């Protein structure tokens, strides 16, 4: 097995690639019915399509839904499993993803980072303790006015840089490698139109995890729920006994769900109801939730509780006052992977060879791999290196991204030798 000769030149190439990606606006939209859900994602599609061609991948394609595929040909004289690497290029709609102004902090001193002098917005280890473990490294952050989009453009940068390295270093022996980039992962639709057959891999890895060392093959069972409430609007001066304020009913519905089962009050394998958006007036209100649980039985019970609350509302305020729509987003991939644990073992070994301590844990979220595993493509998740996704405190250490890239390079060799 060949040693990876990783140097500052490759690390800088990785950095510049990442900075280029994050400046491309690519936020997805859960309200849209198209794929991709937003027009701006096409800029990433076109950029990646051209870039994969330029660095020498074969059979590079982009389809009408915005999925980008490319392949690195085998360079070994024996039959080995074809494996793949996948990341998504959309940014979360939870926070502003436009006009990202990245800040690069070299040789981080371990203290507070003043991201924005005008607003005083600060990234501090007193609030985010894990930041202090990256003292002496290069931190990439936002200026506090946007998210960073390291979720998951860090993963894309790592995959593309690893692909470029492999093409430039034919002494690194590997089988055929599939690469895929998807839209709309952040709104639970990243795998909807993924072409598993064309991808051709026996299994794959999403480079979509968080901090360095994360390796995951368990995730939430997940659904999205929309609650619509109809009110009755009359003149407030003559509303006695007549008005039904949809906004107040929405507040009542929110309070009817368990207060100790939210993202801020749960951890580990505990599930939750998460209110992601609310629009309310006197005449009508709309609540959007995501529902999560690692245990499938408890997950189904959560969905049933929402239905029960809607029934109680309609009994109290009249039939048709409240409506509920629940859409399953993805299921726990563990069921599809636990009889193929060797694919997790390969990733664990690759981390150790790269000088990374594996941290095998359950994802408190999901990846494209969650759905893909049920579509016949087992797909554990490997760290991409970022922290504090979906908000203005998001950051990623460059050294973590470098290690993730090296994990890919060691992993393809391990698979080829087994």
C-alpha positions in Angstrom: 0.0 0.0 0.0 1.4 3.4 -1.0 1.9 6.2 1.4 0.0 9.4 0.7 2.4 12.2 0.1 0.2 15.0 1.3 1.8 18.5 1.4 1.0 22.2 1.7 0.4 22.5 -2.0 -2.4 20.0 -2.0 -3.8 21.5 1.2 -3.9 25.0 -0.5 -5.5 23.5 -3.5 -8.2 22.0 -1.3 -8.7 25.4 0.5 -9.1 27.3 -2.7 -11.5 24.8 -4.2 -13.6 25.0 -1.0 -13.6 28.8 -1.1 -14.7 28.8 -4.7 -17.6 26.5 -4.0 -19.0 28.3 -1.0 -19.2 31.6 -3.0 -21.7 30.0 -5.3 -25.2 30.5 -4.0 -27.0 27.2 -3.8 -29.7 27.2 -1.1 -32.5 24.7 -1.6 -36.3 25.4 -1.0 -38.7 23.0 0.7 -41.7 24.9 -0.8 -40.6 24.1 -4.4 -41.7 21.0 -6.3 -38.9 21.0 -8.9 -35.6 19.2 -8.8 -33.4 20.9 -8.1 -35.7 22.9 -5.9 -34.0 26.2 -6.8 -32.6 27.7 -10.0 -29.4 28.8 -8.3 -28.3 25.2 -7.7 -27.7 24.9 -11.5 -24.6 27.1 -11.2 -23.0 24.4 -8.9 -24.2 21.7 -11.3 -22.5 23.4 -14.3 -19.4 24.2 -12.4 -18.9 20.7 -11.1 -19.6 19.1 -14.4 -16.9 21.2 -16.1 -14.4 20.7 -13.2 -14.7 16.9 -13.2 -14.1 16.9 -16.9 -11.1 19.1 -16.6 -9.3 17.0 -13.9 -9.7 13.9 -16.1 -12.7 11.8 -14.8 -14.4 9.6 -17.4 -18.1 9.5 -18.3 -18.9 12.8 -16.6 -22.5 13.6 -16.8 -25.2 16.0 -15.5 -28.9 15.0 -15.8 -32.0 17.0 -16.1 -32.5 16.9 -12.3 -29.2 18.4 -11.5 -27.3 15.2 -10.4 -23.6 15.2 -11.4 -21.7 11.9 -11.9 -18.2 11.0 -12.8 -15.8 8.0 -12.6 -12.2 7.3 -12.0 -11.1 4.3 -14.0 -9.5 1.3 -12.2 -5.7 1.1 -12.4 -5.2 -2.3 -10.8 -4.9 -5.7 -12.6 -7.5 -7.6 -10.6 -11.2 -7.4 -10.0 -12.1 -5.3 -7.0 -15.4 -3.8 -5.7 -16.4 -0.5 -7.3 -17.1 2.0 -4.5 -18.4 5.5 -4.5 -18.2 8.9 -2.8 -21.2 11.2 -2.5 -21.8 14.8 -1.3 -24.6 17.4 -1.8 -24.1 20.9 -3.1 -27.2 22.6 -1.8 -27.1 24.8 1.3 -29.6 24.7 4.1 -32.6 27.1 3.9 -32.4 27.5 7.7 -30.2 30.6 7.4 -28.9 33.0 4.7 -26.7 31.2 2.2 -26.2 34.2 -0.2 -23.2 36.4 -0.5 -21.0 34.3 1.8 -17.9 36.1 2.9 -15.5 33.5 4.3 -12.8 34.4 6.7 -9.6 32.4 6.9 -7.9 32.4 10.3 -4.4 30.9 10.1 -2.6 29.6 13.2 -5.7 30.1 15.4 -4.6 31.2 18.9 -7.4 29.5 20.8 -9.3 32.6 21.8 -12.4 34.5 20.5 -12.7 35.2 16.8 -14.4 38.5 16.1 -16.2 37.7 12.9 -17.8 41.0 12.3 -16.4 44.3 13.7 -19.6 46.2 12.8 -21.9 43.9 14.7 -19.5 42.5 17.2 -20.5 39.0 16.1 -18.0 36.6 17.8 -17.2 32.9 17.6 -16.0 31.9 21.0 -14.7 28.7 22.6 -16.6 29.7 25.7 -19.8 29.0 23.8 -18.5 26.3 21.5 -15.9 24.4 23.5 -14.8 22.2 20.7 -13.3 25.2 19.0 -10.4 25.2 21.4 -9.2 21.8 20.2 -8.1 23.4 16.9 -5.6 25.8 18.4 -2.7 26.3 15.9 -4.8 25.2 12.9 -6.5 27.2 10.1 -10.1 28.0 10.8 -12.5 29.0 8.0 -15.6 30.8 9.2 -18.3 33.2 8.0 -18.5 36.9 8.8 -21.7 36.3 10.8 -24.1 37.3 8.1 -24.5 33.9 6.5 -23.9 30.2 7.0 -20.6 28.9 5.6 -22.1 26.0 3.4 -19.3 23.7 4.6 -22.3 21.3 4.8 -21.6 19.9 2.4 -19.2 21.8 0.1 -16.4 20.7 2.4 -17.3 17.1 1.4 -17.4 18.0 -2.3 -14.0 19.8 -2.1 -12.5 16.7 -0.4 -13.9 14.3 -2.9 -12.8 16.3 -6.0 -9.4 17.0 -4.5 -9.0 13.2 -3.8 -10.0 12.5 -7.3 -7.5 14.9 -8.7 -4.8 13.4 -6.5 -5.5 9.9 -7.6 -5.4 10.9 -11.3 -2.0 12.7 -10.6 -0.6 9.7 -8.7 -1.2 6.5 -10.6 1.0 4.6 -8.1 -2.0 4.7 -5.7 -3.8 1.5 -6.8 -7.6 1.4 -6.7 -10.6 -0.1 -8.5 -13.1 1.9 -10.4 -14.5 4.8 -8.3 -17.9 6.4 -8.7 -18.5 10.0 -7.7 -21.9 11.6 -7.3 -23.1 15.1 -6.3 -26.7 15.7 -5.4 -29.1 18.7 -5.0 -31.7 19.2 -2.3 -30.3 17.0 0.5 -31.0 19.7 3.0 -34.7 19.4 2.3 -34.8 15.6 2.5 -34.9 15.0 -1.3 -31.2 14.5 -2.2 -31.6 10.8 -3.1 -35.0 11.1 -4.8 -33.8 10.9 -8.3 -30.3 9.5 -7.8 -29.4 7.0 -10.5 -28.1 4.0 -8.4 -27.8 1.8 -11.5 -25.7 4.2 -13.5 -23.6 5.0 -10.4 -22.6 1.3 -10.4 -21.0 1.0 -7.0 -21.3 -1.9 -4.7 -21.4 0.5 -1.8 -20.5 4.2 -1.2 -19.7 6.7 1.5 -21.2 10.2 1.9 -18.6 12.7 3.0 -21.2 14.6 5.0 -20.4 14.1 8.6 -19.3 16.7 11.2 -16.1 17.0 13.2 -13.0 15.1 12.5 -13.2 11.3 13.2 -17.0 10.9 12.8 -18.0 7.7 11.2 -21.7 6.9 11.2 -24.0 4.1 10.0 -27.0 4.9 12.1 -29.3 7.9 11.7 -32.8 9.2 12.5 -36.0 7.9 11.0 -37.4 11.2 9.7 -40.5 12.8 8.4 -41.7 16.3 7.6 -45.1 17.5 8.9 -47.2 20.5 7.8 -50.0 21.7 10.0 -52.6 24.1 8.5 -55.1 25.9 10.8 -58.1 27.8 9.6 -59.5 30.7 11.6 -62.5 33.0 11.4 -61.7 36.6 10.9 -64.3 39.3 11.8 -63.9 42.9 12.9 -62.2 42.9 16.3 -64.7 45.4 17.6 -67.5 42.9 17.0 -65.6 39.7 17.5 -67.1 38.5 20.8 -68.2 34.9 20.5 -67.3 34.8 16.8 -63.6 35.3 16.0 -61.4 32.3 15.8 -57.8 33.5 15.7 -55.6 31.1 13.7 -52.4 32.6 15.2 -53.6 31.9 18.7 -54.7 28.4 17.7 -51.2 27.8 16.3 -49.6 28.8 19.6 -52.0 26.4 21.4 -51.0 23.6 19.0 -47.3 24.2 19.6 -47.8 24.1 23.3 -49.7 20.8 23.1 -46.6 18.9 22.0 -44.1 17.8 24.7 -41.8 20.7 25.7 -39.0 18.3 26.7 -38.9 16.7 23.2 -37.2 19.4 21.1 -33.7 19.5 19.6 -32.5 21.8 22.5 -33.7 19.3 25.1 -32.6 16.0 23.6 -29.4 14.2 22.8 -27.9 10.8 21.8 -30.6 8.5 20.6 -33.5 10.7 21.9 -36.0 11.9 19.3 -37.8 15.2 18.9 -40.4 17.4 17.3 -38.8 20.5 15.7 -40.8 23.5 14.6 -38.9 24.9 11.6 -41.2 27.6 10.4 -44.4 29.4 11.3 -46.7 31.7 9.3 -49.7 32.9 11.2 -52.5 35.5 10.9 -56.1 35.7 12.1 -57.6 33.7 9.1 -55.0 31.0 8.7 -51.7 29.6 10.1 -49.2 27.2 8.8 -46.6 25.3 11.0 -43.8 23.2 9.6 -42.2 20.5 11.7 -39.5 17.8 11.3 -40.0 14.7 13.3 -37.1 12.5 14.3 -36.3 9.3 16.2 -33.7 6.6 15.9 -36.1 3.9 17.1 -38.6 3.1 14.4 -41.5 2.3 16.8 -41.0 5.6 18.6 -40.8 7.4 15.3 -44.2 6.0 14.2 -45.6 6.9 17.6 -44.5 10.5 17.1 -46.3 10.7 13.8 -49.3 9.2 15.4 -49.2 11.8 18.2 -49.4 14.6 15.7 -52.5 13.0 14.1 -54.0 12.6 17.6 -53.5 16.3 18.3 -55.1 17.3 15.1 -58.2 15.2 15.9 -58.4 16.8 19.4 -58.2 20.2 17.8 -61.0 19.5 15.4 -63.1 18.1 18.1 -62.6 21.2 20.2 -62.9 23.9 17.4 -64.9 22.2 14.7 -64.2 19.7 11.9 -61.7 21.1 9.3 -60.1 23.6 11.6 -56.8 21.8 11.4 -55.2 19.7 8.7 -52.0 17.6 8.8 -49.7 16.4 6.0 -46.9 14.0 6.9 -44.2 13.0 4.4 -41.6 10.4 5.2 -38.1 11.7 4.4 -35.7 8.8 5.2 -35.2 5.9 7.5 -32.4 4.6 9.8 -29.8 3.1 7.5 -28.5 0.7 10.2 -31.0 -1.9 9.1 -29.4 -2.0 5.6 -25.7 -1.9 6.8 -25.5 -4.1 9.9 -25.0 -7.2 7.8 -22.3 -5.5 5.8 -20.2 -4.1 8.6 -17.0 -4.7 6.6 -17.7 -1.4 4.7 -17.6 0.4 8.1 -14.5 -1.5 9.1 -12.7 -0.3 5.9 -13.5 3.3 6.7 -12.3 2.9 10.3 -9.0 1.4 9.1 -8.6 4.3 6.6 -9.0 6.8 9.4 -6.4 5.1 11.5 -4.0 5.1 8.6 -4.6 8.8 8.2 -3.8 9.5 11.8 -7.5 10.1 12.8 -9.1 8.5 15.8 -12.5 7.1 14.7 -15.6 8.2 16.6 -18.3 5.8 15.6 -21.7 7.3 16.6 -25.3 7.7 15.5 -26.2 10.7 13.3 -28.6 13.1 14.9 -29.8 13.9 11.4 -29.6 12.2 8.0 -27.6 12.1 4.8 -28.3 11.1 1.2 -26.8 7.8 2.4 -29.9 7.2 4.6 -32.2 6.9 1.6 -29.6 5.4 -0.8 -29.0 2.5 1.6 -32.7 1.6 1.1 -32.3 2.0 -2.7 -29.7 -0.7 -2.8 -26.6 1.4 -2.2 -25.3 0.9 1.3 -23.8 4.2 2.3 -22.2 5.0 5.7 -21.2 8.6 6.5 -17.7 9.9 7.0 -16.7 13.3 8.5 -16.2 16.3 6.3 -14.9 18.3 9.2 -17.4 21.1 9.9 -19.1 22.4 13.0 -22.3 24.4 13.8 -24.0 23.7 10.5 -27.0 25.7 9.3 -26.2 29.0 11.0 -23.8 31.9 11.2 -21.4 30.2 13.7 -20.6 27.5 11.1 -16.8 26.9 10.7 -14.5 24.2 9.4 -10.8 23.6 10.2 -8.7 23.2 7.1 -6.7 20.4 8.7 -9.8 18.4 9.3 -10.7 18.7 5.6 -7.2 17.6 4.7 -7.5 14.5 6.9 -10.9 13.7 5.3 -9.3 13.8 1.9 -6.5 11.5 3.0 -9.1 9.1 4.4 -10.6 8.8 0.9 -7.2 8.1 -0.5 -6.4 5.4 2.0 -9.8 3.9 1.8 -9.7 3.2 -2.0 -6.4 1.4 -1.5 -7.7 -0.7 1.4 -10.6 -1.8 -0.6 -8.3 -2.7 -3.6 -6.1 -4.8 -1.3 -8.9 -6.8 0.3 
